[in-house]
């Protein structure tokens, strides 16, 4: 997917801190996330680097997941509606 190294930051509330960084960029206080992070961010505690072999596997799984989403979630077929109807019939028959 992204194949980007995630950083673990020294922050008691990293999700809130990240939201504040993005909000500052959206509000125009900083031109980009990198600049806002440098100004507002906590020091990086650790960086994890993706394993290329595992990343390739996750890329393949993500591609299949997207295909299933598009097939079932965007109207590729009406099989889920038919299955729900069959379940409803089975439940009402007792």
C-alpha positions in Angstrom: 0.0 0.0 0.0 1.9 3.0 1.2 5.3 1.4 1.9 6.2 4.4 4.0 8.1 4.1 7.3 5.8 5.0 10.2 7.3 7.0 13.1 6.5 6.5 16.7 6.5 9.9 18.4 7.0 11.0 22.0 3.5 12.2 22.8 1.0 11.2 25.4 -1.8 11.5 22.8 -0.3 10.9 19.4 -3.7 10.7 17.5 -4.8 14.1 18.9 -1.4 15.5 18.2 -1.6 14.3 14.6 -5.1 15.7 14.2 -3.8 19.1 15.5 -0.9 19.1 13.0 -3.4 18.3 10.1 -5.8 20.9 11.4 -3.1 23.6 11.5 -2.3 22.8 7.8 -5.9 22.9 6.8 -6.3 26.2 8.6 -3.4 27.6 6.6 -1.1 28.1 9.6 1.6 25.9 7.9 2.0 25.1 4.2 2.3 21.3 4.6 2.3 18.5 7.1 6.1 18.2 7.2 6.5 21.9 8.1 3.7 21.7 10.7 5.2 18.5 12.2 8.6 20.1 12.5 7.1 23.1 14.3 4.6 21.3 16.4 5.7 17.7 16.6 7.3 15.7 19.3 10.6 14.0 18.6 10.5 10.7 16.8 11.1 7.9 19.2 11.4 5.1 16.7 10.9 4.5 13.0 9.8 1.2 11.5 10.8 0.3 8.0 8.6 -1.9 5.9 9.7 -5.4 5.0 9.5 -5.5 1.2 8.5 -9.2 1.1 5.6 -8.6 3.6 4.7 -5.4 2.0 4.2 -7.2 -1.3 1.9 -9.7 0.4 -0.1 -6.8 1.9 -0.3 -5.1 -1.5 -1.8 -8.2 -3.0 -4.3 -8.6 -0.1 -5.3 -5.0 -0.4 -5.9 -5.3 -4.1 -8.2 -8.2 -3.5 -9.9 -6.3 -0.7 -10.5 -3.4 -3.0 -11.9 -5.7 -5.7 -14.3 -7.3 -3.2 -15.4 -3.8 -2.0 -16.0 -2.6 -5.6 -17.8 -5.9 -6.5 -20.1 -6.1 -3.5 -20.1 -2.5 -2.3 -20.6 -0.7 -5.6 -23.2 -2.9 -7.2 -21.2 -5.5 -9.1 -24.0 -7.9 -8.4 -27.0 -8.1 -6.2 -25.9 -11.3 -4.5 -25.8 -9.8 -1.0 -29.4 -8.6 -1.4 -30.4 -12.1 -2.5 -28.6 -13.7 0.4 -30.3 -11.3 2.9 -33.7 -12.2 1.4 -33.0 -15.9 1.8 -31.9 -15.4 5.4 -35.1 -13.4 6.1 -37.2 -16.1 4.6 -35.4 -18.8 6.6 -35.8 -16.8 9.8 -39.5 -16.1 9.3 -40.3 -19.8 8.5 -38.9 -20.7 12.0 
